[in-house]
């Protein structure tokens, strides 16, 4: 049985590697074409340094781990379908069955291989891809002025003993400096107390922010007759806060590009400050369940080994595997958006696509393999 396991593992690994290389080549080409528009952009603070071809190639290369993470379940399905259908076409799988490879034993072998792919997917998605994405963003930040999201930057909230703060950070430089900082202070009744607007800032290690070129407005509404606004301009100001550099950088990153531990910590921070964390909870549970999709895909590919044909091409079956993989990818994204809009349970929203395809794959396995 070790020989059979070695044969199937070797064939599937080679096919998955080939399919993954083909997809990555395609994505590399598309990403590189997008980067051509950035060539010649001068660096911030050093106009003599231009964004050149080597920077574009490095940036595109750093995006590859994220593509590997996203594509892994699809390429596992395509590679497994190709190998099993080819073995069935050449009657090799029939010989393996007569040698003692029953359906349940074949299922155990493929599940073991799927577990290897699941661990690899988790490692890439939780360690390699986030680090590579952050390096890619820092590379572009040298030429775009900072890491930002959307048109208004990132919004954070902090609750202190007597006040609540809404903080807006326009961008974060590669060196960790903040720019275009706005802080809105509210009392416990929800009334606006003051606003701070700073051109730049720096997060210190003693739970404080040092803000530069600060404009402060205080709103005194104790009485209608004596209501007034006091404006103060100061060159620098220390603002005590528990918001760390990691919190700000996490808020500026896309949720699907974050580590699971960072997502969990950010969800705890949002819930502690009374903010909705539905989107980040869904992404956290997707990080947990997405690698397990590789197990579903190898089970889904097993019935292709029991198709009875001796002649003809297996292109149609491989194309079917491609369509199933793409449909899983689309369904996974659709459930994320729908669950966020409908306020579904985050863990159920993240697990639903894998559960649906698990039922489908086990149903196909039971009908085509066991009953026939």
N, C-alpha and C positions, 0 to 999 in steps of 0.2 A: 504493500500500500504506500510505502514511502516513495517508490518509483513513480506511482501514479500521481501522488501529491506533487512530487518534484516536476513532473511533466506539465501538469495543469498550471502550477504556480509560475513556471518559467514561461509558458506560452502566454498566459494572461498578463504577466508583468511586462513582457516585451511588447504586446499589443497595446497596453495602456500607455506605456512610454512613447510609442510611436504616435498614437492619437494625440497625446498631450503635447508632443513636440509640434505636430501639425497645427493644433489650435493656437499654441503660443506664438508660432511664427506668424500666423494671421493677425493676432492681436498686437504683436510687436510692430508689424507693418502699419496697422491703423494708428497706433499710438505715436509712432515716429512721424507719420504724415501730419498729425495734429501738432506736433512739436515744431515743425518747420516754420510755422508762423512766428515762433518766439525767437528764432535765430537773429542775432545782432542786437538784442536788448542789452543795454548797459547795466552793470551791477549797481546796486544802491550804495552810494558812498565812494565808488570807484568807477567813474564813467569809462576809464580806459579798459576795464575788464568787460568783455562782451560774452553773452550767452552763445556759445559756439556749438559745433557739431558734437564734440565729445560730451558736453553737458547734456545735450538732447539724448544722446545714446545712453548716458548714465541714468538719466531720469526715467527713460522708457524701461531700462533694465530693472530699476528698482520697483517698477510697477508689476513685474512678472510674478512675484510671490502671491500677490492678491488675485491675479488671474488664475494661478494654479489652484488656490483655495476655492474659488468660485467654480472652476471647471472640473474639479476632481470627481464628484459623483457622476457627471455626464461622461467623462472619459472612461471611468471604471465600467459603466454600463456598456458603452460602445465597444471597448476592448474585450469585455467578457462575452458579449453577444457574438462578436466576430470569431473569437476562439472556439466557443462551444458550437456555433453553427458550422464552422469549418470542420471540426471534429466529427460532427454528425454527417456532414456531406460526404466525407471520405470514409465513413463507416468505422472510423477509429474509436468513436465513442461507444459504438456497439460492441467492439472488442473489449473495451474497458468494462462494459457492463457484464459481459460474460466472464471477465476476470474477477468479478466480485464487487464492482463499484455500483452498489445499489443507490436508489434515489436519496435516502437519508444520509448515507455516507458521503455522497457527492455534495449534498447540502451542507454537511458539516465542514467539508474541505473548503467550499467556497465561502462559507461564513467566516472561517479562520482567515482566509485571504482578505475578506472584506474588513475584518477587524484590524488587520495591518494597515489597510488604506485609511480606515477611520482614525487610527492613532496618528498616522502621517498627516492627514488633513487637519486634525486638531492642532498638531504641533506647528504646522505652517500658518494656520489661521490665527493662532493665539500668540505666537512668538516671532516668527520670521516676517510675516506680512505686515503687522503693525510697525515693527522697527523699520522695515524697508519703506513703507508709506511715509513715515515721519521723516526719514532721510530725504525722500523725494520732495516732500513739502518744504523742508528746510533749504534744499537746493534751489527750488523755484523762488523761495522767499528772498533769497539774496538779490534777485532781479525784479521782483514784484513789490518789495517793500515790507513784506510780513505775511504771516499766516492769517487768513481771514475766512469767514464763511458768510455768504450772501452779501447784501448791500449794507447791512447794519452791524455786522460782526456778531459776537456771542453775547448772550444774556445769561446772567447768573443771579442768584438770590441768596441772601444770607440773613439769618434771624439772630439777633443779639438780645440782650436782656430787656432793653427799653425801646428798641427800634428795629425796624425791618429795612433792609437795603436791597434795591434792585441795581445791579451793576451791568454796565454795557462796555465791552472791550472791542474796539475797532479791529485791531490786529495784534499779533504777537510776532516779534522779530526772531530770527534764528538765535540771537544771544539772550532771549528771554525778556526783552524790554517790551512794555506795553505802549500802545499809542491810541489816541482818541478815547480816553477813558471818561465815562459818565457814571455818576453815582447818585441815585435818588434815595433819600432817607424818608421813611414814613414812621409815624408813631404807632402805638398799639391799637389806636382807633382807626388807622388807615389814612390819616391826614398827612399830606406832604409837609415835611418839616424843613428840608434843605436839599439843595442839589450841588454837586461838585462836577466840574468839567476841567479835565487836565489834558494838556497836549501829549504828555508821555508819563511813564511811570515804571517802577521796578518793584517786583515782589521780593521782600527781604526774607531772611531765614528766621526772624523772630515774630512771625505771625503778624506782619504789618506790610502795608504798601507805602512806598515813597512816591508821591505824585509831584510832577514838575509843571510849572506855569499853570497854576490852579486858579480857577474862578469859582467862588463859592457864593451861593445865594441862600439866605435864610428867610423863611416865611413866618412872620409873627401874626397869628390870627386870633390872639386872645380875645379881642373885642372888635366889633365891626368898625368902631370909630378910630381905634388905634392900630388897625391892621396895616402892616408895612412890610416891605421887602428890603433886606440889608444885603448889599453886594460887597464882596471882599475879594481882592486880587492878591495872591501871595506867590512868591517864586517857588516854594516847595511846601509840602504838607505830608505829615505822617498819618495814615489812616489805619487803625487797628482792624485786622480782618483775619479770618481763618481760611480764606480762599487761597490755596497754594497755586504754584505754577502748574502743577499737574492738573488741577481742576480746570484752570483756564485753557490749557492746551487740549484737554479732553473735550471741553465745550466747543472748541474750534475744529475738532476732527469729526468726520462722519462716523455715526455710531457703528456701522458695519466694518470700519477700519480700526476699531479699538479692541484691546485685549479684554477677555472675559472678566478678569479681576478689576480692570479699570471701569468697565461698564457696571459691575456690581457696586463698586464704591460710589460711582456717580449716581446710581439709582438711590442708594442710601442717603446721599447728600440732598437729592431733590425731594425725597420723601420727608426728610428732617426739616426742610424749609417750606413744606406745604405746596410743592410744585408737582405737576403731573409728570409721571415717569413712565407712562404707557409705552411710548416709542422706544425708550432705552431698555425697558423690561423685555419687550418683544425681541429686540436685538440680542439681549443677553441669552435668552432661551434659544434663539436661533444659533448662537455660538455653541450652545450645549448640544442641540439636536442635529445640526447640519452635518457634522462628521459621521453620525450614525446613518446618514443617507447612503453611504458607501455599502453598508450591510444590506440595505434594501435593494440596491442596484444589482449586486451579485446574485441575490435570490431571484430578482426579476429576470436575470439573464439565464438562469438554469433551465427553464422550459425550452429554450432554443436548442438545447442539446438533444431533445427528444423529438425533434421534427424529423419526419421520415422522408428524405429525398436523396437521390443518388446522383442526379444530374442537374444542371442549371447553375445559376449564379446565386451567391449568398448576398449580393448587393442589396436586394430588397429587404432582407432581414436586418442587415446593418443599418439601412435607412430607417427601418422601423425603430431600431434602438436609438438612433439619433433623435427621432421625433419624440419618443418617450422621454428621453433625457431633457430635451428642450421644454416639453410640457411640464416636467417636474420643476425646472428652473423658473418658468413663468408662474406656475401655481404657487411656488414658495414665495415669490415676490408679491403676488396678488394677495395672498393670505396675510402678509405683513401689513400691507396698506389697509385692507378691509378690517383686519383686527384692530388696527389703531383707530380707525374711524368709528367702528361699532363698539369699541371698548370691550372686546372679548378678553377672556383670560389669557395673559401673555404666554404661559407655557403651552396652553392648548393651541393658540394661534401658531406658535413656532413648530409644534409637533404634528399638526394636522396633515400637512402634505406627506410627511414620512409615513404617518399612520395609514393614509389613504392608499399610498403606493404599496405599503406592506400587505394590506388586505388584498389588493389587486394581484400582487406577485404570488402570495401564498395560494390565492384562488386559482391562478393559472398553473401553479405547481401541482396543486391537488387534482385539477381536472385533466391536465395534459400528461402528467407524470404518473400519478397514482392510479387514476381511473382507467387510463389507456395503457 
